[in-house]
Amino acid sequence: MQAFSFSKAPLEPERYRDSLADAGSGGYASFEGWVRDHNEGKHVRHLEYEAFESLAIKEGARIVQEAIERFGVNQAACVHRVGDLAIGELAVWVGVSSAHRAEAFAACRYIIDEVKHRVPIWKKEHYTDGDSGWVNCERCAVPGHDHALQHGGHVHHAHEAQASPAFSHDYSRQSALPEVGAIGQARIRAASVLVIGAGGLGVPVLQYLAAAGIGRIGIVDGDQVEASNLHRQPLFGIADVGQPKAQVAAARLADINQDVSLEVHAVHATADNVDALVAAYDLVVECSDNFRAKFLVNDAVVRAGKPAVFASVYQYEGQLQTYLPREDWPCLRCLWPEAPRDGLVGNCAQAGVLGPVPAALGALQAMEALKLVLGLGTEARPAVHVFDLLHLQWRTLRASRRVDCDHTPRSDASGRNDTKFNEEDLELEFPDLAAALAAGLTLVDIREAWERDHDAPGQRIEMHLPLSLLLDGRAPPPPQGPRYLIVCAHGVRSLGLTGHLRSMGYRDVYSLRGGLAALSA
Ligand SMILES: [Zn+2]
């Protein structure tokens, strides 16, 4: 029989059991969930089950397969009733055959618990007072309450006492929207979203997506929490400084909503890992603070044919753009054929920002992501939305696909060839500063003075030209002649300055790729 199926007709547990009969099995355990006549103090006359079937069958089959693998049982299956059910009728059946009884019980228990939690099925209860109401599946998934709430639970052979119930996440205020409803909530639950960057944009994106009940969220961030992050990333606190952001964020989000499966990727998105990361999720929300990452992600989602939501902020201004994998839809490269140089555009470290600016843009990104998951706003036309939060103005710039953009990445200017001093390269990679010195480079530290305070004595770079002084002319650029390696914290400002110096006629100047953060400790 099928691992997971629906039946409009009354269930036939004997027939199902026979189909699981197996000569190698010493035991069989089953669970039957029955419709009972009361729920939360109300008398129930009958009820209806409705499922989002294509999605439910896929998820149900996955659960059964997980149980077979996890507990090493021989066979397992689950059948759920849909349509109108009378009191006393069988609503759901789970059966497991196995060599040993303990595994059979455990697998049976696992399947019914996971089905209630993960499979989009709802019931509408009809009460004796004539009233009726849809009971959100989430509410039926309260640990320890599931049998009692959903059915007159009855376990053949096995029933273990469960832990005392916790409060479940309540989605009623969003599922009350006609565009969301039970089906929409199931789509949210079934969705997986990759959030790249847990910073000023990423924090509100993560908070709202987790709170909304997105089933699986991947958090990509290779940085640690810094004290300077806190004013715009209030998911983090003083005690988190120095801790990996992705991990701290996951712990906080788990507190917000236990329904969400959180996956920590404590790495920077790079050319080597971005395709694998993007492949594992339905959609991507790009929340990094630099354009190199945005174009890296753009190219990956174009290759993978996945939707993505991009945003960026600069001082009091923010931009928002959604990419859809459609023939007529522009990608980031259609709009900016020459990728903006990082650092020239500015980032938060250099340009300064008030916390609510990235927060507003991040909230918009979360909204766009939920709309994509729910299939709302599909009539939208491609556009770049520009928000000026200082003057409270919002412009919508029409965007269209460029015929001369093949939607594929052009060769990366930073290159990956082994010729170290190719002028085509703007960036160079080194394992440590000693290797850069050994290669004959003169190091220039362009960080601000306060950023150097915590450097280890051996890490101190002699030539210090803070970018703020260079940019406003208070310090002269370094003399031409030596072959320079420009160094900053993450390689963003240094890349910008390198491009700037090249445009001023410096030929032999490079940026340390990834900055000091990328060097081995
Ligand atoms: Zn394009």
Boltz pocket constraint, residues with backbone or C-beta under 6 A from the ligand:
constraints:
  - pocket:
      binder: B
      contacts: [[A, 329], [A, 330], [A, 331], [A, 332], [A, 333], [A, 334], [A, 335], [A, 402], [A, 405], [A, 406], [A, 407], [A, 408]]
      max_distance: 6.0
